[in-house]
Amino acid sequence: MRGIGKTFPGVRALEDVSLDLRAGEVHALVGENGAGKSTLMKILAGAQRADTGEIAVDGKTVSIDSPRAAENLGIGMIYQEFNLVPALNAIDNIVLGNEPANGLLLDERAARKRAEAVFAELGVLLPLTVETSQLRVAQQQLIEIAKVLSRNARIIVMDEPSAALTEREIAKLFDVIRALKARGVGIVYISHRLEELPLIADRVTVLRDGRVIETRAAKDFPPDDIIRAMVGRRLESHFPELPPVPAGAPVALAVRDLTRAPAVNGVSFEVRQGEIVGLAGLVGAGRTEIVRAVAGADVPQKGTIEVRGRVIRIRSPHDGIDAGFAFITEDRKAQGLVLGMSVRENVTLAHLGQFVERNQLVDRRKEEQTTREYIDQLQIRTPGTEQLVRNLSGGNQQKVVLAKWLLGNAKVFLFDEPTRGIDVGAKAEIYDLMVKLAAGGAGIVMVSSELPEVLGMAHRILVIRGGQIVSEFARADATPDAVIAAATGAAA
C-alpha cells in the first residue's frame, strides 16, 4: 500500500500511509484508537475506497473496489466488530457467498465437512447448528476466523482477533497463524495487546493520527518504545493505585442467591461503596450472565438484589437504570449504542427525562451543552456532537457509552470487558475513571478476560465457574496461578 490517504467528514483519517507485507510474515499494526488502523485495512479489504494512493499485490497494481474483488485477489479480513449473519449458524456463515452446491441446492454435507475441517485446524469445538446470535462473543470471533481460513486467503488481516479469547484459545490461534506462515500466507495483525507482539509478530508498524510513525523488527521494538511511538509521550504501564475501601463502608450492592438458569446458579456477593470487585473465570463460566441478570438485561431471574440497603425488583433494564445501575456491556455496538444516532443522542438516550421541558419537548440546547461537557471530560475524538456514532473509532465509541452512564449519576457500575479492543492510552483513561468513581463512593463490578487487569484493578476477586462463585481472593492474596487454578477446577 503506497501513499494511502482517506478523509471522512471533518476528519483526516489517513495521510500518505505506506505499508508492505511479505509472504510468510506477520506484520503487526498498532496505534491508539482513531489512529487509522482499521480504516487502512478496510481499504485493503475493499470495504472502503482510498482518496489517494495505490495498492499492489504480487508487484502488480490492482483496483480493489469491493470485498469480492479483494477476496478474488486472495485477501481476507477478520473484523474487530463481527461481520456475521446472526440468524445463521456457524456452518452457513462460513460458507456464505461460497456455498458448495448439489445441483441447485446447498450441499449440506459438504458445507458441514468444510466447517468441521477448519474448526479442527483451529483446534476448537463449537456448536455448529446453533444460531450465531445465541453464541457468546468468543465463539462468534472463532467463526469469523474460520470463515476467512476456509477461503484459503494468501493475505489475511486480523483486527483484534484475540480480544475476546481466553489464553488457551489465543495459544491455539497462534499455532494456526504459525502454520499459515509456513504455507507462505502474509498476515497483518492488529492488536492492542502489546505483550502478544513478541510472540507472534515479525515486524511492527506504529500509526499515530493517520500517519506511519515507525516500522521495526518486532524483536527490536520493546513495548515502552511502541507506547511512546503510539501516544507521542511516555505512558505509565502499571495500573493506578486503588483508593482504599474505608473500614465499615456501607454496602452499595448486595446480591443474594441470584439464579437465572442455566448460566447463573445461586450467586451471592456484596460490593461496598468505594470497592471494585472483579469477576474472573474462563469464557462461558457465567461472568457476563451474572452482571446482565443484576442489571435487568436478562429477565426473569430469582433471588434478591439490594442497592444501598433497598431491596429492588428488576424486571427490565429500565428498572435497573431507575435503581441506580450503569451497565457497560461487552458488545458496545450491538448492545451499548444506537449506531445510526449521533453522539448527542446516544449520550442522553438512557436519561432523556433530564432534558424534557414542561411542554414535553426535548431541550436540544441543553442536550448539546451536556454532551460537549462529556466530550471534553472524556476526550472523545469527534468532529462534533452530531457525528454519527458508527463513524467513531472503537475506543471513542466506548467513551460515548461511558458518558451515557456518567450522566445518570449511577450508584453501581457494572463493567463487562471495559477495555476490550481499546488501546493503551484509552485503557489508562478508563482505569483512572474507575478509580475516580470508586473514590466518589460508587460500587463497581468488573468482568474481564484479561487476568492482569482483574489482578491490577480489583480490591477483591470472585472466581466464577459453572455459573457459581467458587473462590474469593483479596487483592493481596490473588496470584495468576491461584486464580487460574480456581477457574479451571484444578484447585478443587
C-alpha positions as CSV (number, residue, x, y, z in Angstrom):
1,M,0.0,0.0,0.0
2,R,1.6,3.3,-1.1
3,G,0.7,6.8,-0.2
4,I,-2.8,6.0,1.0
5,G,-5.0,8.9,2.0
6,K,-8.6,9.0,3.3
7,T,-10.8,11.8,4.6
8,F,-14.2,11.5,6.3
9,P,-16.5,14.4,7.1
10,G,-14.4,16.6,9.4
11,V,-11.7,14.0,9.9
12,R,-8.4,13.3,8.0
13,A,-8.2,9.6,8.8
14,L,-5.1,8.7,6.8
15,E,-2.3,10.8,5.4
16,D,0.3,9.4,2.9
17,V,0.4,5.9,4.6
18,S,2.6,3.2,3.1
19,L,2.8,-0.4,4.3
20,D,4.2,-3.6,2.9
21,L,3.6,-7.2,3.7
22,R,5.8,-10.1,2.8
23,A,4.8,-13.7,2.2
24,G,5.0,-15.8,5.3
25,E,5.2,-12.8,7.6
26,V,3.1,-11.5,10.5
27,H,3.2,-7.7,10.3
28,A,1.7,-6.1,13.4
29,L,-0.1,-2.8,13.0
30,V,-0.6,-0.8,16.3
31,G,-1.8,2.6,17.3
32,E,-4.3,4.3,19.5
33,N,-8.0,4.2,18.7
34,G,-8.6,6.6,15.9
35,A,-5.0,6.3,14.6
36,G,-6.3,4.9,11.3
37,K,-5.5,1.1,11.5
38,S,-9.0,-0.2,10.8
39,T,-9.6,2.4,8.0
40,L,-6.4,1.3,6.3
41,M,-7.3,-2.3,6.4
42,K,-10.9,-1.7,5.3
43,I,-9.4,-0.1,2.2
44,L,-7.2,-3.2,1.6
45,A,-10.3,-5.4,2.1
46,G,-12.4,-3.4,-0.4
47,A,-14.9,-2.2,2.3
48,Q,-13.8,1.5,1.7
49,R,-12.1,3.4,-1.1
50,A,-9.0,5.4,-0.6
51,D,-8.9,9.0,-1.8
52,T,-5.3,8.8,-2.9
53,G,-2.6,6.1,-3.2
54,E,-2.3,2.7,-4.8
55,I,-2.2,-1.0,-3.8
56,A,0.0,-3.6,-5.4
57,V,-0.4,-7.4,-5.0
58,D,2.5,-9.6,-6.2
59,G,4.1,-6.5,-7.6
60,K,1.1,-5.6,-9.8
61,T,-1.1,-2.5,-9.2
62,V,-4.6,-3.6,-8.5
63,S,-8.1,-2.0,-8.1
64,I,-9.9,-3.1,-5.0
65,D,-13.4,-1.7,-5.3
66,S,-15.3,-4.3,-3.3
67,P,-14.9,-7.1,-0.8
68,R,-15.4,-9.6,-3.6
69,A,-12.5,-8.0,-5.6
70,A,-10.3,-8.3,-2.5
71,E,-11.3,-12.0,-2.0
72,N,-10.5,-12.7,-5.6
73,L,-7.0,-11.4,-5.0
74,G,-6.6,-13.7,-2.0
75,I,-7.3,-11.0,0.6
76,G,-9.3,-12.0,3.7
77,M,-10.4,-9.7,6.6
78,I,-11.3,-10.7,10.1
79,Y,-13.1,-7.6,11.5
80,Q,-12.9,-6.5,15.1
81,E,-16.7,-5.9,15.0
82,F,-18.3,-9.1,13.7
83,N,-19.5,-9.5,10.1
84,L,-21.8,-12.4,10.7
85,V,-25.4,-13.0,9.9
86,P,-26.9,-13.5,13.4
87,A,-29.8,-15.7,12.2
88,L,-27.5,-18.2,10.5
89,N,-25.5,-20.9,12.2
90,A,-21.7,-21.4,12.1
91,I,-21.8,-23.6,9.1
92,D,-23.9,-21.3,7.0
93,N,-21.9,-18.2,8.0
94,I,-18.6,-19.9,7.0
95,V,-19.8,-21.0,3.5
96,L,-22.0,-17.8,2.9
97,G,-21.2,-16.5,-0.6
98,N,-19.1,-19.5,-1.4
99,E,-21.7,-22.3,-0.9
100,P,-21.0,-25.9,-2.1
101,A,-23.9,-26.9,-4.4
102,N,-25.6,-30.1,-5.2
103,G,-27.3,-29.2,-8.4
104,L,-29.4,-26.1,-7.5
105,L,-29.4,-26.9,-3.8
106,L,-26.9,-26.4,-1.0
107,D,-24.8,-29.4,-0.4
108,E,-25.3,-29.5,3.4
109,R,-22.9,-32.4,3.9
110,A,-20.1,-30.7,2.1
111,A,-20.8,-27.4,3.9
112,R,-20.6,-29.2,7.3
113,K,-17.5,-31.0,6.3
114,R,-15.8,-27.7,5.3
115,A,-16.8,-26.1,8.6
116,E,-15.6,-29.1,10.7
117,A,-12.3,-29.1,8.9
118,V,-11.5,-25.5,9.6
119,F,-12.5,-25.8,13.3
120,A,-10.4,-28.9,13.5
121,E,-7.5,-26.8,12.2
122,L,-8.2,-24.2,14.9
123,G,-8.4,-26.9,17.5
124,V,-11.7,-25.8,18.9
125,L,-15.2,-27.3,19.4
126,L,-18.2,-25.2,18.6
127,P,-22.0,-25.9,18.3
128,L,-22.3,-25.8,14.5
129,T,-26.0,-25.7,14.2
130,V,-26.9,-23.1,16.8
131,E,-27.9,-19.6,15.5
132,T,-24.8,-17.3,15.8
133,S,-26.9,-14.8,17.7
134,Q,-27.2,-17.3,20.5
135,L,-23.4,-17.8,20.8
136,R,-21.0,-15.9,23.1
137,V,-18.7,-13.2,21.8
138,A,-15.6,-15.5,21.9
139,Q,-17.5,-18.2,19.9
140,Q,-18.6,-15.6,17.3
141,Q,-15.0,-14.5,17.0
142,L,-13.9,-18.0,16.2
143,I,-16.5,-18.2,13.4
144,E,-15.0,-15.1,11.9
145,I,-11.6,-16.6,11.9
146,A,-12.8,-19.9,10.5
147,K,-14.7,-18.1,7.7
148,V,-11.6,-16.5,6.3
149,L,-9.4,-19.5,6.8
150,S,-12.0,-21.6,4.8
151,R,-11.4,-19.5,1.7
152,N,-7.6,-20.1,1.6
153,A,-6.7,-16.4,1.6
154,R,-3.0,-15.6,0.9
155,I,-3.2,-12.2,2.7
156,I,-5.2,-12.2,5.9
157,V,-5.9,-9.1,8.1
158,M,-6.8,-9.9,11.7
159,D,-8.3,-6.9,13.5
160,E,-8.1,-7.7,17.2
161,P,-8.7,-11.4,16.8
162,S,-7.7,-12.3,20.4
163,A,-9.7,-9.6,22.1
164,A,-12.5,-11.9,23.3
165,L,-10.5,-15.2,23.6
166,T,-9.1,-17.0,26.6
167,E,-5.4,-17.6,27.0
168,R,-5.8,-21.2,25.8
169,E,-7.7,-20.1,22.7
170,I,-5.1,-17.4,22.0
171,A,-2.4,-20.1,22.1
172,K,-4.3,-22.2,19.6
173,L,-4.8,-19.1,17.4
174,F,-1.1,-18.5,17.4
175,D,-0.5,-22.2,16.4
176,V,-2.8,-21.6,13.4
177,I,-1.0,-18.4,12.5
178,R,2.4,-20.1,12.6
179,A,1.0,-22.9,10.3
180,L,-0.3,-20.3,7.9
181,K,3.1,-18.5,7.9
182,A,4.7,-21.8,7.0
183,R,2.4,-22.0,3.9
184,G,3.5,-18.5,2.8
185,V,0.5,-16.6,4.0
186,G,1.1,-13.0,4.9
187,I,-0.8,-11.7,7.9
188,V,-1.5,-8.2,9.1
189,Y,-2.2,-8.4,12.8
190,I,-3.9,-5.5,14.6
191,S,-3.8,-5.8,18.4
192,H,-3.8,-3.6,21.5
193,R,-2.2,-6.4,23.5
194,L,1.4,-5.4,23.1
195,E,2.5,-8.4,25.1
196,E,1.4,-10.5,22.1
197,L,3.7,-8.9,19.6
198,P,7.0,-10.6,20.5
199,L,5.2,-14.0,20.5
200,I,3.7,-13.7,17.0
201,A,4.9,-10.7,15.0
202,D,7.9,-10.4,12.7
203,R,7.6,-6.6,12.2
204,V,5.7,-3.8,13.9
205,T,4.4,-0.6,12.3
206,V,3.0,2.2,14.5
207,L,0.3,4.6,13.2
208,R,-0.5,7.8,15.0
209,D,-3.0,10.4,13.8
210,G,-3.3,8.7,10.4
211,R,0.5,8.7,9.7
212,V,3.1,6.0,9.9
213,I,5.5,6.8,12.8
214,E,7.9,3.9,12.7
215,T,8.4,0.4,11.5
216,R,10.8,-2.0,13.2
217,A,11.5,-5.7,13.6
218,A,9.4,-7.0,16.5
219,K,12.5,-8.3,18.4
220,D,14.0,-4.7,18.2
221,F,10.8,-2.9,19.3
222,P,10.3,-3.1,23.1
223,P,6.9,-2.3,24.5
224,D,8.0,1.0,26.0
225,D,9.2,2.3,22.6
226,I,6.0,1.1,21.0
227,I,3.9,3.0,23.5
228,R,6.0,6.2,23.1
229,A,5.5,6.0,19.3
230,M,1.8,5.4,19.7
231,V,0.9,8.2,22.1
232,G,3.8,10.6,21.5
233,R,4.8,10.5,25.1
234,R,5.8,8.2,27.9
235,L,2.9,6.4,29.4
236,E,3.0,4.6,32.7
237,S,2.2,0.9,32.0
238,H,1.2,-0.1,35.6
239,F,-2.3,0.1,37.0
240,P,-3.3,3.2,39.0
241,E,-3.3,2.9,42.8
242,L,-6.7,1.9,44.0
243,P,-8.3,4.1,46.7
244,P,-8.6,2.2,50.0
245,V,-12.1,1.0,50.9
246,P,-13.0,2.7,54.2
247,A,-13.4,0.4,57.1
248,G,-17.1,-0.2,57.6
249,A,-18.0,1.3,54.3
250,P,-21.7,0.8,53.6
251,V,-22.8,-1.9,51.1
252,A,-23.5,-0.5,47.7
253,L,-24.8,-3.8,46.1
254,A,-25.9,-7.0,47.8
255,V,-26.9,-10.0,45.7
256,R,-28.4,-13.0,47.4
257,D,-29.0,-16.4,45.7
258,L,-29.3,-14.9,42.2
259,T,-30.4,-17.6,39.8
260,R,-31.1,-17.5,36.1
261,A,-31.0,-20.9,34.6
262,P,-28.9,-22.3,33.1
263,A,-26.0,-19.9,33.4
264,V,-26.4,-18.3,36.9
265,N,-26.8,-20.7,39.8
266,G,-27.3,-19.3,43.4
267,V,-24.8,-16.5,43.3
268,S,-24.4,-14.3,46.4
269,F,-21.9,-11.4,46.9
270,E,-21.6,-7.9,48.2
271,V,-19.9,-4.8,46.9
272,R,-19.1,-1.9,49.3
273,Q,-19.2,1.7,48.4
274,G,-15.8,2.6,47.0
275,E,-14.9,-1.0,46.2
276,I,-14.0,-2.6,42.9
277,V,-14.9,-6.3,42.7
278,G,-13.5,-8.3,39.8
279,L,-15.2,-11.4,38.3
280,A,-12.7,-13.8,36.9
281,G,-13.1,-17.1,35.1
282,L,-13.0,-18.8,31.7
283,V,-15.2,-17.7,28.8
284,G,-18.6,-19.4,29.3
285,A,-18.2,-19.5,33.1
286,G,-21.2,-17.2,33.6
287,R,-19.5,-13.9,34.4
288,T,-21.4,-11.9,31.8
289,E,-24.6,-13.6,32.6
290,I,-24.3,-12.6,36.3
291,V,-23.9,-8.9,35.6
292,R,-26.6,-9.0,32.9
293,A,-29.1,-10.6,35.4
294,V,-28.2,-8.0,38.0
295,A,-28.7,-5.1,35.6
296,G,-32.0,-6.4,34.3
297,A,-30.7,-7.1,30.8
298,D,-31.7,-10.7,31.2
299,V,-35.0,-11.5,32.9
300,P,-36.7,-13.1,34.7
301,Q,-34.3,-14.1,37.5
302,K,-34.7,-15.3,41.0
303,G,-33.0,-14.1,44.2
304,T,-32.7,-10.8,46.0
305,I,-30.9,-7.6,44.9
306,E,-30.3,-4.7,47.2
307,V,-28.9,-1.3,46.2
308,R,-27.6,0.7,49.3
309,G,-29.9,-1.3,51.6
310,R,-33.0,-1.1,49.5
311,V,-34.5,-4.3,48.0
312,I,-35.3,-3.7,44.4
313,R,-37.2,-5.7,41.8
314,I,-35.6,-5.9,38.4
315,R,-37.9,-6.8,35.6
316,S,-36.3,-4.8,32.8
317,P,-33.3,-2.7,32.0
318,H,-35.5,0.4,32.8
319,D,-35.9,-0.9,36.4
320,G,-32.1,-1.4,36.6
321,I,-31.5,2.2,35.5
322,D,-34.0,3.5,38.0
323,A,-32.3,1.5,40.7
324,G,-29.0,3.2,40.0
325,F,-27.2,0.7,37.8
326,A,-24.9,1.6,35.0
327,F,-24.2,-1.4,32.7
328,I,-21.3,-1.1,30.3
329,T,-21.9,-4.1,28.0
330,E,-19.2,-6.2,26.4
331,D,-20.6,-5.7,22.9
332,R,-20.8,-1.9,22.6
333,K,-22.0,-1.8,19.0
334,A,-24.9,-4.3,19.4
335,Q,-25.9,-3.6,23.0
336,G,-24.4,-0.3,24.1
337,L,-25.0,2.1,21.3
338,V,-27.5,3.0,18.6
339,L,-25.1,3.3,15.6
340,G,-27.4,5.3,13.4
341,M,-27.8,8.0,16.1
342,S,-25.5,10.9,16.8
343,V,-23.1,11.2,19.8
344,R,-25.6,13.6,21.4
345,E,-28.5,11.2,21.1
346,N,-26.5,8.3,22.4
347,V,-25.2,10.2,25.4
348,T,-28.6,11.4,26.5
349,L,-30.7,8.4,25.4
350,A,-30.8,6.4,28.7
351,H,-31.7,9.6,30.7
352,L,-33.7,11.6,28.3
353,G,-36.1,12.7,31.0
354,Q,-33.5,15.1,32.3
355,F,-33.9,17.1,29.1
356,V,-37.7,17.1,28.7
357,E,-39.3,20.6,29.2
358,R,-42.7,21.2,30.5
359,N,-44.1,21.2,27.0
360,Q,-42.8,17.6,26.7
361,L,-40.3,18.6,24.1
362,V,-36.6,17.8,24.4
363,D,-34.3,20.7,25.2
364,R,-31.8,20.3,22.3
365,R,-29.6,23.2,23.6
366,K,-29.3,21.5,27.0
367,E,-28.5,18.2,25.3
368,E,-25.9,19.8,23.2
369,Q,-24.2,21.6,26.2
370,T,-24.2,18.5,28.3
371,T,-22.8,16.3,25.5
372,R,-20.0,18.8,24.9
373,E,-19.1,18.7,28.5
374,Y,-18.6,14.9,28.4
375,I,-16.8,15.1,25.1
376,D,-14.3,17.4,26.8
377,Q,-14.2,15.4,30.0
378,L,-13.6,12.0,28.4
379,Q,-11.6,13.5,25.4
380,I,-13.9,11.9,22.8
381,R,-12.4,12.4,19.4
382,T,-15.3,13.5,17.3
383,P,-15.9,16.4,14.9
384,G,-19.0,17.4,16.9
385,T,-22.0,16.3,18.9
386,E,-23.9,15.4,15.7
387,Q,-21.4,13.0,14.3
388,L,-22.9,9.5,13.9
389,V,-21.5,7.1,16.4
390,R,-20.9,4.5,13.7
391,N,-18.2,6.8,12.3
392,L,-16.2,6.9,15.5
393,S,-13.3,4.5,16.3
394,G,-13.9,1.7,18.8
395,G,-12.2,3.5,21.7
396,N,-14.3,6.7,21.2
397,Q,-17.5,4.6,20.9
398,Q,-16.6,3.1,24.3
399,K,-16.2,6.6,25.7
400,V,-19.7,7.5,24.4
401,V,-21.1,4.5,26.3
402,L,-19.3,5.7,29.4
403,A,-20.6,9.2,29.0
404,K,-24.2,7.9,28.8
405,W,-23.9,6.2,32.2
406,L,-21.9,9.0,33.9
407,L,-24.8,11.3,33.0
408,G,-27.1,9.2,35.2
409,N,-25.1,9.5,38.5
410,A,-25.3,5.8,39.0
411,K,-24.6,4.2,42.4
412,V,-23.4,0.8,41.0
413,F,-21.3,0.4,37.8
414,L,-21.2,-3.0,36.1
415,F,-18.3,-3.0,33.6
416,D,-18.3,-6.0,31.3
417,E,-14.9,-6.2,29.4
418,P,-14.5,-2.4,29.7
419,T,-11.2,-2.3,27.7
420,R,-11.9,-4.8,25.0
421,G,-10.4,-3.6,21.8
422,I,-9.1,-0.4,23.5
423,D,-5.6,1.0,23.1
424,V,-3.2,1.5,25.9
425,G,-3.8,5.2,26.2
426,A,-7.6,4.8,26.4
427,K,-7.2,1.9,28.8
428,A,-5.3,4.2,31.2
429,E,-8.1,6.8,30.9
430,I,-10.7,4.2,31.7
431,Y,-8.7,2.9,34.7
432,D,-8.4,6.4,36.0
433,L,-12.1,6.9,35.6
434,M,-12.9,3.7,37.5
435,V,-10.6,4.9,40.3
436,K,-12.4,8.3,40.4
437,L,-15.8,6.6,40.5
438,A,-14.7,4.3,43.4
439,A,-13.2,7.3,45.3
440,G,-16.6,9.0,44.9
441,G,-18.4,6.1,46.6
442,A,-19.6,4.1,43.7
443,G,-19.6,0.3,43.9
444,I,-18.0,-1.3,40.9
445,V,-18.3,-4.9,39.5
446,M,-15.8,-5.6,36.7
447,V,-15.7,-8.6,34.3
448,S,-12.5,-9.0,32.4
449,S,-10.9,-11.8,30.4
450,E,-7.5,-10.2,30.9
451,L,-6.2,-11.7,34.2
452,P,-3.6,-8.9,34.8
453,E,-6.5,-6.4,34.5
454,V,-8.5,-8.2,37.2
455,L,-5.5,-8.5,39.4
456,G,-4.5,-4.9,39.0
457,M,-7.9,-3.2,39.2
458,A,-9.9,-5.1,41.8
459,H,-9.9,-4.9,45.6
460,R,-11.4,-8.4,45.7
461,I,-11.6,-11.1,43.1
462,L,-14.5,-13.6,42.7
463,V,-13.8,-16.6,40.6
464,I,-16.7,-17.9,38.6
465,R,-17.1,-21.4,37.3
466,G,-20.3,-23.1,36.1
467,G,-22.4,-20.1,36.9
468,Q,-21.3,-20.1,40.6
469,I,-18.7,-18.3,42.8
470,V,-16.1,-21.0,43.5
471,S,-13.3,-18.8,45.2
472,E,-12.7,-15.4,46.6
473,F,-9.4,-13.6,46.9
474,A,-8.3,-10.4,48.5
475,R,-6.1,-8.4,46.1
476,A,-3.0,-9.1,48.3
477,D,-3.6,-12.8,48.2
478,A,-4.5,-13.2,44.5
479,T,-1.9,-14.7,42.2
480,P,-2.3,-15.7,38.5
481,D,-1.7,-19.3,39.3
482,A,-4.3,-19.4,42.1
483,V,-7.0,-17.6,40.1
484,I,-6.4,-19.9,37.0
485,A,-6.4,-23.0,39.2
486,A,-9.8,-22.0,40.7
487,A,-11.2,-21.0,37.3
488,T,-10.3,-24.4,35.8
489,G,-11.2,-26.5,38.8
490,A,-7.6,-27.6,39.4
491,A,-7.8,-26.2,42.9
492,A,-10.9,-28.2,43.7
